């Protein structure tokens, strides 16, 4: 598959899973032996773990919307930079709903084999998100 084909797969994945809340699409996107290096420790790194991890965020932020800012591809890899917005209306990793809105950014790398995600890495601003939810103080709050 071409780099443009792989970029289209990532863009479609975000639209289907995050914006349309279609978690079953994960099974179409991830290779049967795909590895997700972005899930938290202790969570399965297969497609079931991916669905559980994403589902946790979709439950906590039912109005979550993800916008692709950049997609860069070379060879069998696609790197994305995105921004997501949502309102904290459900529990997130033991944190009760705050009703606060958040904006979080992230960067992901996907490695493709035969049109499926074989490996995935994630880096997102979880610390900033937790500050926006009021779970961790901001620098301004820490000074007062």
FENSULMO-V854376 format. One record per backbone hydrogen bond with DSSP energy under -0.5 kcal/mol. CO is the residue of the C=O (numbers start at 1). NH is the residue of the N-H. E is the energy in kcal/mol with one decimal. If there is no record, write none. Layout:
CO_NH_E / CO_NH_E
This chain:
2_6_-2.2 / 3_7_-2.3 / 4_8_-2.1 / 5_9_-1.8 / 6_10_-1.9 / 7_11_-2.6 / 8_12_-2.4 / 9_13_-2.3 / 10_14_-2.3 / 11_15_-2.0 / 12_16_-3.0 / 13_17_-2.8 / 13_18_-0.5 / 14_18_-1.4 / 14_19_-1.8 / 15_20_-1.7 / 16_22_-2.5 / 21_23_-1.0 / 22_25_-1.4 / 23_26_-1.6 / 24_27_-1.0 / 24_28_-0.6 / 25_28_-0.6 / 25_29_-1.8 / 26_30_-2.7 / 29_117_-3.1 / 31_34_-2.5 / 35_37_-0.7 / 35_120_-1.5 / 36_39_-0.7 / 40_43_-1.9 / 45_36_-2.9 / 46_50_-2.1 / 47_51_-2.5 / 48_52_-2.3 / 49_53_-2.7 / 50_54_-2.7 / 51_55_-2.7 / 52_56_-1.8 / 53_57_-1.3 / 54_58_-2.5 / 55_59_-2.1 / 56_60_-1.9 / 57_61_-2.6 / 59_62_-0.5 / 60_89_-2.4 / 60_90_-1.7 / 61_64_-2.3 / 65_85_-2.1 / 67_83_-2.2 / 70_81_-2.3 / 72_79_-3.5 / 74_77_-2.2 / 76_112_-3.3 / 77_74_-2.1 / 78_110_-2.8 / 79_72_-2.9 / 80_108_-2.2 / 81_69_-2.9 / 81_70_-1.9 / 82_106_-2.0 / 83_67_-3.2 / 84_104_-2.5 / 85_65_-2.3 / 86_102_-2.8 / 87_89_-1.2 / 88_99_-2.6 / 92_95_-2.0 / 94_96_-0.6 / 95_92_-2.1 / 100_88_-2.9 / 102_86_-1.9 / 104_84_-3.1 / 105_125_-2.3 / 106_82_-2.5 / 107_123_-2.3 / 108_80_-2.7 / 109_121_-2.4 / 110_78_-2.3 / 111_118_-3.3 / 111_119_-1.5 / 113_116_-1.4 / 116_113_-2.4 / 116_118_-0.7 / 117_31_-2.4 / 118_35_-2.4 / 119_111_-2.6 / 120_37_-2.9 / 121_109_-1.9 / 123_107_-3.1 / 124_126_-2.1 / 125_129_-1.9 / 126_130_-2.6 / 127_131_-1.9 / 128_132_-2.3 / 129_133_-1.7 / 130_135_-2.2 / 130_136_-1.2 / 131_134_-1.2 / 138_142_-2.4 / 139_143_-1.5 / 140_144_-0.9
